[in-house]
């Protein structure tokens, strides 16, 4: 498994410069709101995914007044230390290196350091549009399957070209047919991968929710896709006239969605804040388990402010889950230092504590 031994962060969000060494087990970061706890977690996430957990654009990652940021991490991987570094400029240049060797493509790095992040922003998976849930699927499956990531990149490129062709007004049918064939080829891979993942995800998430909530409610994850009714090639052909009138592609995997249910009803409508939070934690823990099963090694687990909106019973259940399932390296943030240390000290003695203040971090005595 990959263990982050050391990180250096420069000009990332509110962090001017930080150099920290971590425990291989549990690492705790405490501090008030806006002091940099979540930004440090996002820096760790960025080193795995080459993008922020909170934004699809890098422009929000630059510290105010700077035009570049850099991150580097030393990881213990299969008894060997490897160093990964990434530098991003405001002009859009992004260079990623492993042991000083430049990657040909940044996307080739995704999946090398598996990671799962649980944060308050996950509520968007329940409350916002299907775009957030598709992004969740893409972030998970891109780590597990390089062919999926490649198929998504090709599909999105072709979809943009098709939509531009439709917007031009005069549609070249022969060109559209060629595009549709290519789109369908990549869509088949994406659909099959998403469908298989959702079928595995639902019972595992349900099991974790039962542990977390004490079995009070039943939850389920369902996958919806246009391709459930037939191949994309047929859907595109039947909707070609409508697409030409509207000027965009009206069917395809870009419309896929996950449906989250509690006792047969949408969680968004019937779940309390605590129930929704519990479900989202269960969903991410299920993601963790499936990624661990796929790669054979536990991902790095980032728990950002997870105790918010959970009652004491659910918090205790959550911690028993972390302590009892052979998790790998864990990072936890909380604004309450006393609560955090009281919880973590009951799990393990192999831990490190850090205090965040104004983008600076101080290791605390334990």
Secondary structure as GFF3:
##gff-version 3
##sequence-region A 1 366
A	DSSP	beta_strand	2	12	.	.	.	ID=ss1
A	DSSP	beta_strand	15	21	.	.	.	ID=ss2
A	DSSP	beta_strand	26	30	.	.	.	ID=ss3
A	DSSP	alpha_helix	37	49	.	.	.	ID=ss4
A	DSSP	three_ten_helix	58	60	.	.	.	ID=ss5
A	DSSP	beta_strand	68	77	.	.	.	ID=ss6
A	DSSP	beta_strand	80	89	.	.	.	ID=ss7
A	DSSP	beta_strand	94	98	.	.	.	ID=ss8
A	DSSP	beta_strand	101	102	.	.	.	ID=ss9
A	DSSP	three_ten_helix	106	109	.	.	.	ID=ss10
A	DSSP	beta_strand	115	118	.	.	.	ID=ss11
A	DSSP	three_ten_helix	120	123	.	.	.	ID=ss12
A	DSSP	alpha_helix	124	127	.	.	.	ID=ss13
A	DSSP	alpha_helix	130	144	.	.	.	ID=ss14
A	DSSP	alpha_helix	146	167	.	.	.	ID=ss15
A	DSSP	alpha_helix	173	213	.	.	.	ID=ss16
A	DSSP	beta_strand	219	224	.	.	.	ID=ss17
A	DSSP	three_ten_helix	226	229	.	.	.	ID=ss18
A	DSSP	alpha_helix	232	238	.	.	.	ID=ss19
A	DSSP	alpha_helix	240	246	.	.	.	ID=ss20
A	DSSP	three_ten_helix	253	255	.	.	.	ID=ss21
A	DSSP	beta_strand	257	262	.	.	.	ID=ss22
A	DSSP	beta_strand	265	266	.	.	.	ID=ss23
A	DSSP	alpha_helix	267	270	.	.	.	ID=ss24
A	DSSP	alpha_helix	273	295	.	.	.	ID=ss25
A	DSSP	beta_strand	300	304	.	.	.	ID=ss26
A	DSSP	alpha_helix	312	324	.	.	.	ID=ss27
A	DSSP	beta_strand	330	334	.	.	.	ID=ss28
A	DSSP	alpha_helix	337	344	.	.	.	ID=ss29
A	DSSP	beta_strand	351	357	.	.	.	ID=ss30
A	DSSP	beta_strand	360	364	.	.	.	ID=ss31
###
